[in-house]
Amino acid sequence: MPWFVKIEAGRVDKPTFDQYVPAHTAYVQNLIDKGHKAKTGYWAQRGGGMMLFEAASMDEAQAIVAGDPLVQNGCVSYQLYEWRIVME
């Protein structure tokens, strides 16, 4: 399956963002449980982050991102890319 990367930037204050983090981590755990090999994290300097995951297509990747509670609640803006691995 292809890999996808959601690069995100925060759009809300930290207290607002933090209230949706538990739902986001549960969502990512569900993706892992379904075999998407998802990983998520934030930049050390804060203000944004990244989610890396496998999906069958760009359409599926867009649906996965749309279901993320951080996206649904307007906490982040994002760009979604298909990542083509050259070497492992």
C-alpha positions, 0 to 999 in steps of 0.5 A, a space after each residue: 500500500 502507498 504511504 501518505 503524509 499529512 503535514 499540519 499547522 495549528 489553527 487554535 490556541 493550545 488549550 483548545 487543541 489539547 482538548 481534542 488530543 485524546 480523540 486524535 490519539 484514539 483515532 490514530 490507534 484505530 488506524 493502527 489496529 486496522 493495518 494502516 501503520 499510522 504514526 503521529 507526532 508534533 514538531 519540537 518547536 510546536 505549532 504543527 505536526 505530521 501523521 504518516 500512514 498507509 492507505 490504498 489510494 489518495 481517496 482513502 487517504 483523504 477520507 482518513 484525514 477527514 475523519 481525524 478529530 483535529 481536522 473535524 474540529 478545525 484545530 489544524 490546517 493541513 496538506 496531504 501528500 503521497 510519499 513514494 519511498 525510494 529506499 528502506 
